[in-house]
Amino acid sequence: MSERDAVGADQARAREHLANERTLLAWVRTAIGLMGLGFVVARFGIFLKQVALVAGTDAGREPLASAVIGTALVAAGVLAGALGAVRFSRARSQIERGRFRPEAFAEVTVAAVTIVAGIALVVYLAVSG
């Protein structure tokens, strides 16, 4: 291999590692977004409880449902962060070995959890009116 080919291979490997790092950052942004949404949903239940207290009415089960859905979204964010870190690590070592294998488990898992949480939010909003 000539020096020029070696430099080209190093540059290609560097691009792959930088793309892998950008992907990790996208996973981190997704995790933060899910955790932030979960926090807001969980705190919304506390808000409803306070409004009910001021109005002198019963808040019912809405604060509990909000807390459960919010906690699930925060857990989904933690899961997304963990899966992103594992995926980053695997891709990094595969790039170094020159044997990258695309995976879909992490993406499908986070998409499924997000869809389930979204359905739970739709049901919650429909029931709470």
N, C-alpha and C positions, 0 to 999 in steps of 0.2 A: 504494500500500500504506500503510495507516495505521500509526501508531506501535505500536499494540497488535499488529497482524499481524506487524510486524517483530520485536518482542520474542518472540512465539510461534515465529517461524521460527528465531530465534537459539537459543532454548531447545531446539527440536527438533534442530537441528544439533549443539548441545552434547551432547545425549543420545546422538546417533549416534556422536560422537567418543569419548565415555566408554565406550560399549558396545564400540567398536573397541579401546580400550585394555584393557578387561577380557578381550577375546578374545586379545589379544597376551599378556597375563599367563597365560592358560590354556595357550597354546602354550609359554611359558617353563616352566611347571610340568610340562608333558608332556615337554619336552626334558630337564629336570633329572631327572625320574623315569626316563626311558630311560637317561640317562647313569649314574645311580646304580645301576640294575639291571645295566647292562653292567659297571660296575666290580666289583660284588659277584660276578657270574658269572666274570669274568676272574680275580679273586683266589681264587675257590673252587678253581680248578685248581691254584694254588700251594699251597693248603691240602691238597688231595689228594696232591700230590707230597711234602709234608712228612710227612704221615701214612704214606705208603708207605715213605719213608726210615726213619722210626722203627720201623716194623713189619718192615723188612728185605725188603720186596716191591717188585715193579716197578709203577710207577704207570701204565705203558702210555701210550696217547695221550690219555688224559682231560685232562691239563693243557693240551695243545695245543688240543683241541676247545673247552675252556672259554675259553681265551684268544681263540680266533677268534670264538666266539659273543659273548663279552663285548665285544670290540672292535667287532663289528658293531652291537651295541646302543648303544655309546657313539657310533658314527658315525651311527646312526639318531637319537639325541638331538641331535647337532649339526645334522643335516639338518632335524629338526623345528624347531629354533630359527631356522635360516636361512629356512625356508619361512614360519614365523610372522612373521618380520620383514618379508619381502617382501610377504606378504599384508596386514599392517598398513599398510605404506606405500601399496600400491595402493588399499586401501579408504579410507585417509585422503584421497588425492587425488580419488577418486571422490566421496566425501562432499562435499568442497569444491566440486566441479563440479556437484553435484546429480544425478549420474548413476551411482548405485551399481549394480554388476553382481555378483551372487553368483558365486563361483567354488568349484569342488570339487577342483581338482587337488591342492592342498596336503594337504587332509584325506584324500583317497584314497591319495596317496603314503605318508603317514605310517601310515595304517591298513594298507596292503599290507606295508610294511617291518616293522611290528610283528607282523603275522600270520606272516610268513616267519620272523622271529626267534623267535616263540613256537613254531612248528613245529620249528625247529632245537633249541630247549630241550627240547621233548617227546622228540624223537629222542635227544638227548644223555642225558637222564635215563633213558630206556628202555634204551639201550645200556649205560650205566654201571651200571645196576641199583642 
